């Protein structure tokens, strides 16, 4: 079993959160996968962004606000 740190992006409305999680690689058909804790972390960040609870979201991830380019 091998583990690798990666960043996952969560997009909600005009916000994006970059969440650090650990992918677990194994010799089975479900590989790679997340731990239960990391999956819950992604869900918590998504829900915080939906509720515009940026204090909670920024504790778990790096949060960005998207804005359109005006050319």
Backbone as numpy.savetxt, mean C-alpha at the origin, in Angstrom:
# Nx Ny Nz CAx CAy CAz Cx Cy Cz
12.04 -20.52 1.21 11.19 -19.35 1.21 12.09 -18.11 1.21
11.75 -17.17 0.33 12.50 -15.93 0.20 11.56 -14.76 0.43
12.10 -13.70 1.01 11.30 -12.49 1.26 11.96 -11.31 0.57
11.11 -10.39 0.09 11.62 -9.22 -0.61 10.78 -8.00 -0.26
11.42 -6.90 0.13 10.74 -5.65 0.44 10.35 -4.96 -0.87
9.10 -4.56 -0.99 8.61 -3.83 -2.16 7.65 -2.73 -1.71
7.36 -1.82 -2.61 6.37 -0.77 -2.35 5.14 -1.05 -3.20
3.98 -0.97 -2.58 2.71 -1.11 -3.28 2.02 0.25 -3.29
1.34 0.55 -4.38 0.63 1.82 -4.49 -0.86 1.60 -4.30
-1.46 2.45 -3.48 -2.90 2.44 -3.26 -3.42 3.76 -3.80
-4.38 3.70 -4.72 -4.94 4.90 -5.35 -6.40 5.06 -4.95
-6.71 6.18 -4.30 -8.09 6.51 -3.90 -8.34 7.97 -4.25
-9.29 8.20 -5.14 -9.61 9.56 -5.60 -8.35 10.25 -6.10
-8.02 11.42 -5.52 -6.83 12.14 -5.99 -5.60 11.88 -5.12
-5.65 10.82 -4.32 -4.54 10.50 -3.42 -3.92 9.15 -3.78
-2.61 9.07 -3.54 -1.87 7.82 -3.74 -1.02 7.61 -2.50
-1.03 6.39 -2.01 -0.17 6.04 -0.87 0.81 4.98 -1.32
2.05 5.16 -0.93 3.12 4.20 -1.23 3.39 3.44 0.07
3.03 2.16 0.08 3.09 1.33 1.28 4.21 0.30 1.14
5.10 0.25 2.12 6.17 -0.75 2.13 5.62 -2.06 2.69
5.75 -3.12 1.91 5.31 -4.45 2.34 6.40 -5.46 1.98
6.24 -6.66 2.48 7.19 -7.74 2.22 6.50 -8.85 1.43
7.00 -9.13 0.23 6.48 -10.24 -0.56 7.20 -11.51 -0.15
6.46 -12.58 -0.03 7.02 -13.87 0.37 6.97 -14.80 -0.84
8.13 -15.27 -1.24 8.24 -16.19 -2.37 8.46 -17.60 -1.84
7.66 -18.53 -2.33 7.77 -19.92 -1.91 7.65 -20.82 -3.14
7.83 -22.08 -2.97 7.77 -23.03 -4.09 6.36 -23.61 -4.24
5.36 -22.73 -4.26 3.99 -23.20 -4.47 3.29 -22.30 -5.49
2.08 -22.66 -5.83 1.34 -21.93 -6.86 0.85 -20.57 -6.42
0.83 -20.28 -5.13 0.32 -19.01 -4.62 1.41 -17.95 -4.50
2.60 -18.26 -4.82 3.73 -17.36 -4.65 3.75 -16.31 -5.75
4.15 -15.07 -5.51 4.44 -14.47 -4.20 3.15 -14.04 -3.51
3.23 -13.90 -2.20 2.07 -13.48 -1.43 2.49 -12.57 -0.29
1.50 -11.93 0.32 1.71 -11.03 1.44 1.40 -11.74 2.74
2.01 -11.28 3.81 1.61 -11.76 5.13 0.24 -11.16 5.45
-0.43 -11.74 6.41 -1.74 -11.22 6.83 -1.59 -9.79 7.35
-0.53 -9.54 8.08 -0.30 -8.19 8.64 -0.13 -7.16 7.53
0.63 -7.50 6.49 0.83 -6.56 5.38 -0.46 -6.36 4.58
-1.24 -7.41 4.40 -2.53 -7.27 3.70 -3.46 -6.36 4.49
-3.47 -6.50 5.81 -4.30 -5.64 6.65 -3.80 -4.20 6.62
-2.50 -4.03 6.54 -1.91 -2.70 6.44 -2.38 -2.00 5.17
-2.39 -2.72 4.04 -2.88 -2.15 2.79 -4.35 -1.76 2.91
-5.15 -2.62 3.52 -6.57 -2.33 3.73 -6.76 -1.11 4.63
-5.96 -1.00 5.68 -6.06 0.13 6.61 -5.73 1.45 5.91
-4.69 1.43 5.08 -4.31 2.64 4.34 -5.42 3.02 3.36
-5.95 2.05 2.64 -7.03 2.30 1.68 -8.24 2.92 2.38
-8.62 2.36 3.52 -9.77 2.88 4.25 -9.50 4.28 4.80
-8.29 4.52 5.30 -7.94 5.85 5.80 -8.02 6.89 4.69
-7.56 6.55 3.50 -7.64 7.48 2.38 -9.10 7.74 2.00
-9.92 6.70 2.00 -11.34 6.88 1.67 -12.01 7.84 2.65
-11.63 7.77 3.92 -12.22 8.62 4.94 -11.48 9.95 5.09
-10.45 10.15 4.26 -9.60 11.34 4.32 -8.96 11.52 5.70
-8.60 10.39 6.32 -7.91 10.37 7.60 -6.41 10.29 7.30
-5.85 11.44 6.99 -4.46 11.49 6.55 -3.48 11.26 7.69
-3.88 11.53 8.90 -3.00 11.27 10.04 -2.70 9.77 10.15
-3.74 8.96 10.04 -3.55 7.51 10.09 -2.80 7.02 8.86
-3.18 7.51 7.69 -2.55 7.06 6.45 -1.05 7.36 6.43
-0.66 8.54 6.91 0.76 8.91 6.88 1.59 8.16 7.92
0.94 7.56 8.91 1.67 6.71 9.87 2.05 5.38 9.22
1.26 4.94 8.25 1.47 3.63 7.63 2.12 3.70 6.25
2.11 4.89 5.62 2.58 4.98 4.24 2.99 6.41 3.92
3.59 6.57 2.75 3.89 7.89 2.21 2.71 8.27 1.32
2.09 9.40 1.61 0.86 9.79 0.92 1.13 10.99 0.02
0.59 10.92 -1.20 0.76 11.98 -2.19 -0.61 12.41 -2.70
-0.71 13.67 -3.07 -1.92 14.17 -3.70 -1.62 14.39 -5.18
-2.46 13.84 -6.03 -2.28 13.96 -7.48 -2.96 15.24 -7.96
-2.32 15.89 -8.90 -2.95 17.06 -9.53 -2.69 16.98 -11.03
-3.63 17.43 -11.83 -3.46 17.35 -13.28 -2.41 18.35 -13.77
-1.73 17.97 -14.82 -0.79 18.88 -15.45 -1.55 19.82 -16.38
-1.23 21.08 -16.28 -1.84 22.05 -17.17 -0.77 22.47 -18.17
-1.04 22.16 -19.41 -0.03 22.44 -20.45 -0.50 23.57 -21.32
